[in-house]
Amino acid sequence: MPLDLIAKLREAAAEGSKADRAVARAMLSDLEQACRASIAELAAAAGVSEPSVTRFCRELGCDGVRDFKMQLVQVLAVGGLYLYPQPLDRSESARRIVNAVSEGAHAAVDAAAKAADMSKVEQVAGLLTQAKRIYVYGSGGVSSLGAIELQNRLFRLGLAVVAHTDGQMQRMTASVANSDCVIVAISSSGRAPSALEATKIARQYGASTVALSAPDSPLGEVVDVCLPAPFPGDDQLYKPTSGRYALLIVVDLIAMAAAETLGPDVLEGLRRIRTSLSSLNRGDPTRPIGD
C-alpha cells in the first residue's frame, strides 16, 4: 500500500513537535510547490534548518527529501482531485442532483450498450447454461455488487451459481473447480489480486473462465472470454460512481441471453418464484420477480 503522505502531514501539522508542525504546515499550504522545492526552499518556508527538513521526511517513512518528493508526486497524481474540489454551487436548484445522477447513469448505460459484443455474450451464455457449477468472483464496491447481482439473476434460471466476494473463498472454491465449472470474475481494473489469482487457479483445473473487465487488463488476458465492462470516469466527487449502471447492463445481457438459450424450461422456475411471492406482491402480476 502506498504511503499516505497527506494523512501523515496533517497528523504532524496537528500533533508534531514545534519544528515538525512548521514543516508540515508549510508543505500543506502548497503541496505542488513542496514537490518542486529544494531542501533549502522547504527549510526557509518553514523557518527551520535543512537537517530538520531531512529528519522530518525520514520520520514520515521516506528515505529522505528526494524520496519524500517522489512519493508526494505519486500521492497527488492519484488523489489530488479530492484535495482541490470545485466549490459546490448551492444556489442552484436541488434538481441539479437529479440531473447529475441521471445523466451519469445514462452515459454509463450508453457506454455499455456501445461496447456490447453480442457474439461474446452468447458464447458466455452457452458456457453458463452448460455448466454444473458457476462461481462468480468480485471484490470491492462495484465488482462485489455485480457478482451478487449476477448470482441473483442466474439462480432463478435454475443454474447452480454462487457469488464470492471474500478473497480466501474465491481461492478455495477455485481450487475445487473442474471442467464442469465456469468462473466469472468481475473487476473494473482487471487487476484485483484475489479475483485474478483465483481465476488462474481455476484455469489450472480445467474450468472455463469469463471476465467482466477491460480486455487488455491482466484479468482480461487470462480468461477464455472477456466481456467489456466500461466504467466511465467521473469528476463529480460528491456523487456515487455511475460505473455500476454499466456493469448492470452487462449482467442483464448475460442473464437474458442465458434465459433465451435455455428457452421455455426456465419459465416453470420463474412461475414458482412468482407464486411463492404472491402474498408479498399482493396479486399484482406485473411486479418484478423477487425484486
Stockholm file with secondary structure:
# STOCKHOLM 1.0

chainA/1-291         MPLDLIAKLREAAAEGSKADRAVARAMLSDLEQACRASIAELAAAAGVSEPSVTRFCRELGCDGVRDFKMQLVQVLAVGGLYLYPQPLDRSESARRIVNAVSEGAHAAVDAAAKAADMSKVEQVAGLLTQAKRIYVYGSGGVSSLGAIELQNRLFRLGLAVVAHTDGQMQRMTASVANSDCVIVAISSSGRAPSALEATKIARQYGASTVALSAPDSPLGEVVDVCLPAPFPGDDQLYKPTSGRYALLIVVDLIAMAAAETLGPDVLEGLRRIRTSLSSLNRGDPTRPIGD
#=GR chainA/1-291 SS CCCCHHHHHHHHHHHSCHHHHHHHHHHHHTHHHHHHCCHHHHHHHHTSCHHHHHHHHHHTTCSSHHHHHHHHHHHHHHHGGGTSCCCCCTTSCTHHHHHHHHHHHHHHHHHHHHHCCHHHHHHHHHHHHHCSEEEEEECSHHHHHHHHHHHHHHHTTTCCEEEECSHHHHHHHHHTCCTTEEEEEECSSSCCHHHHHHHHHHHHTTCEEEEEECTTSHHHHHSSEEEECCCCCCCCTTSCCTHHHHHHHHHHHHHHHHHHHHTTHHHHHHHHHHHHTHHHHTTCTTSCTTC
#=GC SS_cons         CCCCHHHHHHHHHHHSCHHHHHHHHHHHHTHHHHHHCCHHHHHHHHTSCHHHHHHHHHHTTCSSHHHHHHHHHHHHHHHGGGTSCCCCCTTSCTHHHHHHHHHHHHHHHHHHHHHCCHHHHHHHHHHHHHCSEEEEEECSHHHHHHHHHHHHHHHTTTCCEEEECSHHHHHHHHHTCCTTEEEEEECSSSCCHHHHHHHHHHHHTTCEEEEEECTTSHHHHHSSEEEECCCCCCCCTTSCCTHHHHHHHHHHHHHHHHHHHHTTHHHHHHHHHHHHTHHHHTTCTTSCTTC
//
